[in-house]
Amino acid sequence: QVQLVESGGGLVQPGGSLRLSCAASGNIFNIRAMGWYRQASKKQRELVATIHSGGSTNYEDSVKGRFTISRDNAKNTVYLQMNSLKLEDTAVYYCYVDEGLRRSWGRGTQVTVSS
């Protein structure tokens, strides 16, 4: 069983920045990737960013150049630095860890971008 705890969400003005953190703990054997999904109200969940075990990253097109995903392997922690935030970034952000055989999810943290 893997536990994921997100933090760092909150209210921010358009153009502002926010940094999300996600710490994984529990019975973790082999992490292939960690990353972030988000789900806006009444919208489909979408993949925002992923960082793989080899260090490569992937981003959803709308966040490229604005968001940066990083990790601290020693702490099993993944971060999402979000800059130049837009209204459409408002969503619940969910951390995930992919171990190949299973995928675990956090409970989410709310990010609200509003003027």
C-alpha positions in Angstrom: 0.0 0.0 0.0 1.4 3.4 -1.1 0.2 6.6 0.5 0.5 9.9 -1.3 0.0 13.3 0.3 -0.3 16.4 -1.8 0.3 19.9 -0.5 0.7 23.4 -1.8 -2.6 24.1 -3.4 -4.4 27.4 -2.8 -5.8 30.6 -4.2 -3.6 32.6 -6.6 -4.1 35.5 -9.0 -3.7 35.1 -12.8 0.0 35.3 -13.6 1.0 34.1 -10.2 2.9 31.0 -9.1 2.3 28.0 -7.0 4.4 24.9 -6.1 2.8 21.6 -5.4 4.4 18.8 -3.5 3.6 15.1 -3.2 5.3 12.8 -0.8 5.0 9.0 -1.2 5.3 6.6 1.6 4.5 3.0 2.4 5.4 -0.2 0.6 7.1 1.2 -2.5 9.3 -1.2 -4.4 10.0 0.3 -7.8 8.7 3.6 -9.0 8.6 3.9 -12.8 7.1 7.3 -12.9 5.5 10.0 -10.8 3.3 12.9 -11.9 0.2 14.9 -11.7 -3.3 14.8 -13.1 -5.9 17.5 -12.7 -9.6 17.6 -12.9 -11.6 20.8 -13.3 -15.2 20.9 -12.1 -17.4 18.7 -14.3 -14.5 18.0 -16.7 -12.5 14.9 -17.6 -9.3 14.2 -15.7 -6.2 15.1 -17.7 -2.6 14.3 -17.3 -0.6 17.4 -16.6 3.0 16.2 -16.2 5.0 13.1 -15.6 8.6 12.4 -14.7 10.0 9.0 -15.4 12.6 6.9 -13.5 15.2 7.9 -16.1 14.5 11.6 -15.6 12.6 12.3 -18.8 9.5 14.4 -18.5 6.2 14.9 -20.4 3.8 17.8 -20.2 0.4 18.5 -21.4 0.6 21.1 -24.2 -1.3 23.8 -22.4 1.2 23.9 -19.6 4.5 23.6 -21.5 6.8 26.5 -20.7 4.8 27.3 -17.6 5.0 24.2 -15.4 8.0 22.3 -14.3 7.9 18.8 -12.7 10.8 17.6 -10.6 11.6 15.0 -8.0 13.6 14.1 -5.0 14.2 10.4 -5.2 15.6 10.1 -1.7 12.3 11.4 -0.3 10.0 9.8 -2.9 8.7 13.3 -3.5 7.5 14.9 -6.7 7.0 18.6 -7.2 5.1 20.7 -9.7 6.2 24.3 -10.1 3.4 26.3 -11.7 4.2 29.7 -13.1 2.1 32.2 -15.2 -1.0 30.6 -13.9 -4.2 31.1 -15.9 -7.9 30.8 -15.0 -8.2 27.6 -16.8 -5.6 26.0 -14.6 -8.2 25.9 -11.8 -8.7 22.3 -10.8 -8.1 19.7 -8.2 -4.5 18.4 -8.8 -3.9 14.7 -8.0 -0.5 13.2 -7.5 0.2 9.6 -8.8 3.0 7.1 -8.6 3.4 4.4 -11.2 5.1 1.2 -10.1 4.4 -0.7 -13.3 2.2 -3.3 -11.6 0.0 -0.8 -9.9 -0.7 2.9 -9.8 -1.6 4.9 -6.6 -3.3 8.2 -6.2 -3.4 11.0 -3.7 -6.6 12.7 -2.5 -5.9 15.9 -4.4 -5.2 19.5 -3.6 -7.3 22.4 -4.9 -5.7 25.1 -7.1 -7.9 28.1 -7.8 -6.7 30.9 -10.1 -8.9 33.9 -9.7 -8.7 37.7 -10.0 
